[in-house]
Amino acid sequence: MDLKTFQAATMSEALAQVKSSMGPTAVILHTRTYRRHCWLGLRRQEVVEITAGKGLSVPDRALRRATPVQSHVLVAANGKALPLVARPAPQAGRQLLESPAGHGAAMLGLTEEISNIKTLVKDLVKQTRQQRVPQVPEELFDFYTQLVDSEVEEELAADIIKQLARQLRPEHLRQVDFIREKLIESIERLLPAAGPIVRTKTAGPQIVALIGPTGVGKTTTIAKLAANLRLREKRRTGLITIDTYRIAAIDQLRKYADIIGSPLRVTGSPEDLRGAVAAMRDCEFILIDTAGRSPNDALKLSELKAFLSAANPDEVHLVLSTTASQECVELAMSRFADVRADKLIFTKLDEAAHLGVVLNVIHKVRKSLSYVTTGQDVPDHIEIGRGRNLARMILGAGKEKGQ
């Protein structure tokens, strides 16, 4: 018979060692717990010891005669004590290893190990970040980490925290809620809001165009804007689409137009667009939906520029998705800015894991935020862009009540 002795800090860890080394058919012959001295005898550490074997082949009758009877109590993963009926030691040992309670105890030990590894990794990441940005005060470093974890660029996050530190007095550093509120205010100042679409003309329609990459939700967003203007503000609102590439998008917008009672025109050229705008001169607002363009397609972007020139909109909103990568958003912002981008709309906030990209982009391009969308429902899942709400969401605090 192959005998081995295993030692660990807990029963679950010792059981895991037995199973890993000797397999599920191992027989536990003896268990004991004792304390040993460590750290020059100044501390005592508890040790669980299990003696187990493989290859034992003894008739049950002889086993009952030859081995003493033991009883055990095992603590399972749910914390309950599970008594084992008195049996011969090897038989009880095997039941201890193979029972659900034994598996649970082993899993508990594994969970503890994973938790310890996560804590270690977190500490190492924190130390690395502290070495990289020593200018960030240690008392505020957790807030810096929170910003970076929300995908705020490291340099921007460090600048925000350093500016915050200059506003705080020493006694404030122990007031976490106070620091968080000041941090929200600092982020809010970096997120200028454009406010909702309003008429700035005394005559003629206010013309608003939405542009952006494919797949960001322009058509659904324009339907939400039109529904709010027409149904809630009782404004005469016309819709124009130049997205002749996607029949489904035209059908979708036509259904929305029929529901809210707004005229819809489909145009395929800058000349058609100019005529459609003239035909809707009695409307208070005209909303123009454009086809999604790849930021890398220079020809299509040039075509879009020609359409906008024909429509001569009062404002152009660039629609971007919060689910896109930082690199993709920055590329879109760069290419569409060459066409025209007055204000920004960020979509799919409900689908985004982190919202730091919003802060990064707005800080870089110095454009104001008009709207954000938070779902697919028309007309409800659209909101006026508010810097404070976004600041709170970036920090994981959620929107303020009533907003």
N, C-alpha and C positions, 0 to 999 in steps of 0.2 A: 504493500500500500504506500502511496506517495503522500507524505505528510508535509504540511507547510504551516508556518505561523505568520499571521498578518497583524500589523499594528496601525492604528489610525486614531485621529482625534475624536471621531464619532462612530457609532455603530453603523450608520449608513455608509460611511466611507470605507469601513473595514469590510462590510458585505460586498460593496462594489469591487474591492480588490480581490476578494475570494472568487466572485463570479467571473471577473476579467481574466484571472490567472488560471483557474481550474475548471471553469465552465459550470453550467447549471446542474450537473450531476454530482458536484462536490458534496461531501458529507462534513458537517460541522461537528467536531468532537468535543470542543471545549471553548467556552467564552469566559473572559474575566475583564474587570475594569480595575485599574490601579492608578496611583499618582506617582509621578517621578519628578525629581528635582531638576530644575534648569536655571540658567542665569546665576551660576555660582551658588546654587542652593537657596537663593532668595525667593524663588517662585516655584510653585508646584503645578505640573501640567497633568491633566487627566488623559489616560491612554486606554483605548479599547483594544483588547487582544483576542483574536479568534484563531484557533487551531483547527485546520480542515484537512481532509484527505480525499484521495481518489483511488478507485480500484478495490474498494472493500467489498468482499463477497463472503458474507457470513449468514447462515440460515437464521430466519427470524427468531426461532426458538432459542438458539444459542445466544443470539444478540440480546434477547430479553434476560437470559441468565447472567450473561457476562458483563453487561453495562449497567451502571447506576442510573437511576431514574432522576431526571431533572425537570424543573418547570421554569418557564421564561415568561416575561412580559415584554412585548415589543411595542415601541411607539411608532405609529404609522405617520404618513405625510400630513394627515388631517389633524394630528395632535392627540388622537384618542389612544388609550392604552388597550392593546389587544392581547389578553392572556392566552398562552398556548397550553393545552392540556398536557399533564405530566406524561412523558414518553421517554424511552431510552435516548440517551444523549445524541447519538448519530442521527436517529430518526427525527428528533426534535430540531436538530441543526439543519437537516435538509428542508424540513417544513419552514423553518425560519428564513432560509435563503430563497425558497421558491414560492412562498405564499404571497398574496397580493400586498400584505403588509410589508414583507421584505422588499418587494419591488418598489413599493411606495417610499420606504426608507432610503433605498438606493437613489431614487429619483430626487428625493429631498436633498441628499448630499450633493448630487450633481447640480441641482438648482442653486445651492449655496455657493458651489465653486464658480458657476457662471456669473453669479452676482458679484463675487469677489473680483473676478477678471474684469467685468464691466467697470467696477469702481476703480481698479488699477489703471485701465485704459483711459478713463475719464480724467484721472489725476495726471497721467502722462501728457494727455492732450492739453490740459490746462497749463502745465509747466512749460510745454513747448510754446504755447501761445504767449505766455508771460515773457519768455526769453525774446520772442520776436517783437513784442510791443511793450518794452519796459516803461514807456511813458504813461501807460494806463495805470492809475492808482490801484493798489491791491484791493482796497475796500470796494472798488467799483468793477473789479474784473469779472465777477459773475454776470453783471449786466452787459459787459462787452461780449462775453461768451454767448449770452442769450441772443444778442443781435446777430452775431456771426452764424449761430445755429439757425436763425431765420433767413439765412442767405443774404444778409446785408454784407456788402463788400468790406473786407477787413480794414482797409484804409479809412473808409467812410465811418465805420463803426468806431474806430479808434478816435477819429476827430470828434465824433458826437460825445463820446465819454470824456475826452479831455476838456471839451467846452463845458460839459456838465460839471466837471470837477471844479472849474473856476467859479461856478455859481454857488457851490455848497460851502457851508461853514463846517468846522470839525465836528460839532455836535450833530450835524445832519447825517453824518456817515453811519450812524447807528439806527437811523430811521428808514427802514426799507421802503415803506409805503410812500414816504415823502420823496425819496430818491426816484421811485418808479413814476410818480406823478410829474416830477420835473423832467424826467427822461421822455415821457409822453409829450410834454410841451415842446421839448427840443426837436423831436421827430416831426411833430405837427407843423412846426415852422418851415420844415424842409419839404412839405407836401402842399403847395399852394392849390387852392380850389378855384375853379373857374365859375362855379355856379351852374344853374340849369340853363337850357336854351331859352332865350327871351327875344322879343322883337326889339330891334334897335332902329327900325325904320318907321317913318311916318306914312310912307306910301310904298306899295308893292310888297311882294312876299319876302319873308326872311328865308333865304336859301341855305340849307345845311347839307353838307356831303359827308359821308362816312367812307373812309378808305382803310386799307390794311391788308395783311397777308391772308392767304387762304386758311379757312378753318378756325378763325378767331370768333365767329359768331356775329358778323356784321348784319346779316339779314334779320336775324332774331332781335338784335339790338335796335335796329331801325323800326321794327314792328312795335317794340315796347315804347319807343319814343313817340311814334305816331299815335298809338292808342292812348297814351297819357295826354298828349296835346288835344286830341279830338274828343275823347270821352270825359276826361277829368277837367280840362281847362276850357272845353267847348270852343276850340279854335278850328277854323277852316284849314284843313291840312291835306296837302296833295303828296302823292308818292311817285317817284320816278326810279326805275331801275335800268342800269346799263349792263347788268349781268346777264347777257344773252348766252353765256356758255353753259349755264346750269338751268335746265328747264324746271327742275324740282324747286329751285330757289324762286323762280318767277311764280310758279303755282302757289308756293307757300305765301309769298307776299300778296298775291292776288286774293287769297282767302282772307288774310288779315284785313286787306283794304275793304273787301265786301262786308266784313263783320263790323268794322268801325264806320263804314259809310264814307270812305275817302276815295277820290279818283286815283287811278294808277295808270301810268304810261310806261311802255317798254320801248327803249331807244337803242339803236345799234350803231349810231355814228354821232360825232359831235354836232352835225347839222340837225339830226333828229332831236338831240337833247336840247339844243337851243330853241327849237320849235315847241317842244313839250313844256319848257319853262314859260314861254310866252303864252301858251294855251291855259296855263294855271295862274295867270296874273291876278285873279280874284282871290286866291288863297292867301291866308296869313302866313302860312309856313309851307315850304316845299322841302321834303326830305329826299335825298338822292342816295340810292344804294348802288355801290360799285362792285364789280367783280373782284374777287381776291386775286392778288398779284404776288408772284414770287419775288422776294427782294433781289434775287439774282437775275431776273428777267428784265434786262434794260429796255427791250423793245416794248414790252407790255407796260412798263412804268412810263415810258414816253407816250404811249397811247392814252394812258390814264391822265397824264398831264394835259393832253389835248382836250379831253372831255371836260376836265375842270375849267379849262380856259373858256370853253364854250358856255358852260353854266354860270361862270363868274359867281361862285357861292360866297355868302357873307362869312361863313366859317366852315373849316374843314377839321373833322375830328378823326384822328388816327386811332384805330381800334387795335389793341394788343391783348394777348392772352397771358394771364398770370401762370398758366401751366407750362408755358414755353420756357426753354432754358434761357439763362442770362445772355448767352452768345447770340441766340436767335432773335431775342427781343432787341438787342443793341443793333444787330444787322438791319432788322426791319426799320428801326427808328432812323438809322443813318440813311437808308435808301429812300424811304418815303418822305423824309424831310426835304429831299431834293425836289420832290413833286410839290408838296405843301402839307404842312401839319400845324394847325393853330392850337389845338387842344388834344388831350389824350382821354381815351376811354379804356379802362381795363376790364376784361371779361373773365368769367369762370372763377371768381373768388372762392366759390363753394367747392371747387375741385382742386384748388392749389394746396400743396403741403406747406408751403412757406410763402410769405408775401414780401420778402426783402427785395425782390426784383422790382417791385413798384417804386420803392424808395430809391433804389440805385438809378433807375432810368430817369425818373423825374428830376433827381439831383443833377444828373449829367446834362440833360437836354434843356433844362430850365423851361419846361412847358407846364401849364396848369392842368389839373385833372377836372374833367367835367362830370363823368359818370363812372360807376362801377356796376357790373351785373353779378348776380349771386344765384343764378339758376335759369331754367328754361321757361318758366311760366310767363306768359304775356297777359297783362302789362306789369305784373307785380315785381318780378325779380330784377329790378333796376333801381339804383339809388343815385342821388346826387353825390358826387365825390366829396367826402369830408376828411380832412387831414387827421383830425383827432381820432375818428373811428379807425382809420387805417393804422395809425400809430399804435393804438391799443391792440389791434389784431396782429401787428408785427411782433408785439411783445407777448402775444398769447393771452391777452386780457379780455378779448371779446369786445363787441360794440357796447356803447353806453345805452342804457334803457331809454326807449322813446326815440331812438335814432334809426 
